[in-house]
Amino acid sequence: MSYLRFEKALMTNLEESLGRELIRTNRSGAYSSSTIVDCNTRKYHGLLVVPVPELDDENHVLLSSLDATVIQHGAEFNLGLHKYQGNNYSPKGHKYIREFDCGKVPTTIYRVGGVILKKEVVFQHYEDRILIRYTLEDAHSATTLRFRPFLAFRSVRQFTHENSVASREYTEVDNGIKTCMYAGYPDLYMQFSKKNVFHFQPDWYRGVEYPKEQERGYASNEDLYVPGYFEMDIKKGESIVFSGSTSKISSRNLKKLFDEEVAMRAPRDNFFHCLVNAAHQFHNREANDDRYILAGYPWFKCRARDTFIALPGLTLAIEEQDYFELVMKTAEKELRNFMAGKPAGKIYEMEQPDVPLWAIWAVQQYAKEAGDEKCLKMYGQLVHDIVEFIEKGKHPNLKLEDNGLVSTEGREKAVTWMNSTANGRPVVPRTGFVVEFNALWFNALKFCAKLARMNNDEEAADRLEKMAEQTKAAFVDTFLNDYGYLYDYVDGNMIDWSVRPNMIFAVALDYSPLSNDQKKSVLDICTRELLTPKGLRSLSPKSGGYNPMYVGPQTQRDYAYHQGTAWPWLGGFYMEACLKLYKRTRISFVERQMVGYEDEMMLNCIGTIPEMSDGNPPFRARGAMSFAMNVAEVLRTLNMLEKYTYNK
């Protein structure tokens, strides 16, 4: 039985199937996403969603969906599914689904009387092209297929409605048509591998509703434009391939292209392979061959902090050092531009104060896999330059104080990963001495000293070690309290007593300012108050302001975002701390924790890890459907588990 296979009973139960989503990307910024029954439930869903840089830096839904209809003896059986206002679903094509399998490529088997139709979907690598193959596996009489495309031509953050501006013009191309609803958009080419007849029958389908947007307190209705429909006969055993793209293709090449794309796909036949597949979905290759890591789907872009935290897990943990180097080459260029005061590039939030410290951490992980010597050669100068940049006070919002700690200003603008805002101000105004900033700074000093010593620069190494000793003493004096955990931030006389997960970094990092007993005390409190099956809570239930349910309209969710929700990527650092402190004795414990993440493979977005979960049972998934840092840290944890298990 396939690892990601769903039977008819689940598929036809919309309460179960509508909550399960799919995301396929082309590794160049475009994606295709819907639910496993092809009913769009978010405004971000669409069969072909692509960036249109000529308009803005958002993605745009061109082709929302493609409804297939089976026709026999004049009777029509529509396999599509849309939700309309008033909780009405039409045309209820999900009732014909016999099974769905997502092991290699998403495959749906429909049964309509004696007709068995198989549908397989792939997104072509590095091209804005969705490919769908329909195979008539069985039929006892003449069968016709009809395809009705639903067009949106709008940003993922907006809706489209019936209007007189939308163009109805279309041009016939090789076995299909091209059309464009609005100026500034690329043409949409819809082509088939087989000759067909296009019937021009323009109409608007009004009141399409997206329940996920309703849940989030947003507007949730739009109208979709259907220019007409394609129709063709199909014989038993025959396959027909559909292409939806921003570029024309020779229809005779479609079947071969589909086979080639399928051959490149690795099967998602277990937990690890699902995560590897998910990791590759975050790859983003630009036209100039720059490589990036997208922070998540469907709405996140490339963010600096996410890039450096996710990079080791998405590459090194699955033995893809070459891709680490490609992404790091691009990231280093943009990081150096920031340090030189040059304009920002395509990686957002490079100015955040902890970003250069996370960059050093990422390089440190590279050293473990590639070796210290290669790391020194590749990134030794970068690590040195970052530390010098901070030490000389050149960072606009990360100041090295006389006590050896670094401080930041976060009262007016959120500057840490806990970045939610309400009414223009941070919900969690972490400012002054921030605990993970200083754990990362101590770690950076020690690692930089190690590289300096390897480079035979004893003077620099001794100076960095001396700085680290000062930082260590100040860290313990500033953050460690009598209750055995670490303050989250200290700003003059203002001390945040909240029990938050950010203290786990002081235990998990390779160089820690804490003693073993202090580490164990911090870890114990994280275990008692923050640990869930879905990662660490962002706030303890015992702390004031605990708000674990990420629900309701935007403002309500902003206040809950970092006030008790559980984050899997934090769980990765927690597992690392466990293994470092207790070694092999905690292997079975960490393995049990992995079960909570493996459950996500069959729930929510199939084969990946969502952004976060509620902090209270049943720990329901929330936020973005696929989140890079979460996938990365689960992969890194599995890699660590393997090393401890086999004593590597």
Secondary structure, DSSP 8 states (H G I E B T S, - for coil): --TTEEEHHHHT-HHHHTT-EEEEE-SSS-EEEEETTS---STT-EEEEEE-TTT-SSEEEEEEEEEEEEEETTEEEE---EEETTTEEES-GGGGEEEEE-SSS-EEEEEETTEEEEEEEEE-TTSSEEEEEEEEEE-SS-EEEEEEEEEEEEETTS-----SSS---EEEETTEEEE-SSTTS--EEEEESS--EEEEEEEEEEEEE-HHHHHTTS--EEEEEEEEEEEEEE-TT-EEEEEEESS---GGGHHHHHHHHHHH-----SHHHHHHHHHHHTEEE-TT--EEE--EESS---BHHHHHHHHHHHHGGGT-HHHHHHHHHHHHHHHHHHHTT----SSBTTTSTTHHHHHHHHHHHHHHHH-HHHHHHHHHHHHHHHHHHHHTT-STT-EE-TTS-EEB--SSS--SS---EETTEESS---BEEHHHHHHHHHHHHHHHHHHHHTT-HHHHHHHHHHHHHHHHHHHHHHB-TTSSB-SEEETTEE-----GGGGHHHHSSS-SS-HHHHHHHHHHHHHHTEETTEEESS-TTSTT------SSHHHHHHHTTTT-EEHHHHHHHHHHHHHHHGGGGHHHHHHHHHHHHGGGTSSBTTS--SEE-SSTT--EES-SEEHHHHHHHHHHHHHHHHHHTT-
